[in-house]
Amino acid sequence: PAAEEARGLVHRTARLLGRTPGGGDHRLTGLVRELPGFGARLARWLAEAPEEWSAVVGPGVRRAMEERAGTPVPA
């Protein structure tokens, strides 16, 4: 399904961006702020597979998700 493809694509892209000087955290934070619903989807992926996503969802992304959702994001 498309949702699983999107999840895999976002995860792979975030891992690759994490190797760059700016890091993936910065870009994911921007996407959470720019795209309605992206933060909620990312939070769901994080809750479903924290061991998989914790390496690519840094503190900036978590703060942005919390700001959008108004609720804490599990660490």
C-alpha positions as CSV (number, residue, x, y, z in Angstrom):
1,P,0.0,0.0,0.0
2,A,0.9,3.6,-0.5
3,A,1.1,4.4,3.2
4,E,3.8,1.7,3.7
5,E,5.7,3.0,0.7
6,A,5.6,6.5,2.1
7,R,6.8,5.3,5.5
8,G,9.7,3.5,4.0
9,L,10.6,6.4,1.8
10,V,10.5,9.0,4.7
11,H,12.6,6.7,6.9
12,R,15.3,6.0,4.2
13,T,15.4,9.7,3.3
14,A,15.7,10.8,6.9
15,R,18.5,8.3,7.5
16,L,20.4,9.6,4.4
17,L,19.8,13.2,5.5
18,G,21.2,12.3,8.9
19,R,24.6,11.8,7.2
20,T,24.7,15.4,5.9
21,P,26.0,18.4,7.8
22,G,22.5,19.9,8.2
23,G,21.1,16.5,9.3
24,G,17.7,15.0,8.8
25,D,16.3,16.5,12.0
26,H,16.3,20.0,10.5
27,R,14.4,18.9,7.3
28,L,11.9,16.7,9.2
29,T,11.2,19.6,11.5
30,G,10.4,21.7,8.5
31,L,8.1,19.1,7.0
32,V,6.2,18.7,10.3
33,R,5.7,22.5,10.3
34,E,4.9,22.8,6.6
35,L,2.7,19.8,5.8
36,P,-0.6,19.4,7.6
37,G,-0.9,15.9,9.0
38,F,2.8,14.9,8.5
39,G,3.6,15.3,12.2
40,A,0.7,13.2,13.2
41,R,1.7,10.5,10.8
42,L,5.3,10.7,11.9
43,A,4.2,10.4,15.6
44,R,2.2,7.3,14.7
45,W,5.2,5.7,13.0
46,L,7.3,6.6,16.0
47,A,4.8,5.0,18.4
48,E,4.5,1.9,16.3
49,A,8.2,1.3,15.9
50,P,10.2,3.4,18.3
51,E,13.4,1.4,17.9
52,E,13.3,2.1,14.1
53,W,12.4,5.8,14.3
54,S,14.2,7.1,17.4
55,A,17.4,7.3,15.4
56,V,15.9,9.7,12.8
57,V,13.4,11.6,14.9
58,G,15.5,14.0,17.0
59,P,14.6,16.6,19.6
60,G,13.7,19.3,17.1
61,V,11.2,17.0,15.3
62,R,9.7,16.0,18.6
63,R,9.2,19.6,19.7
64,A,7.6,20.5,16.3
65,M,5.2,17.5,16.6
66,E,4.3,18.5,20.2
67,E,3.7,22.1,19.1
68,R,1.4,20.9,16.3
69,A,-0.4,18.3,18.3
70,G,-0.4,20.0,21.6
71,T,0.5,16.8,23.3
72,P,3.8,15.2,24.3
73,V,5.5,12.8,21.9
74,P,6.9,9.7,23.5
75,A,10.7,9.6,23.8
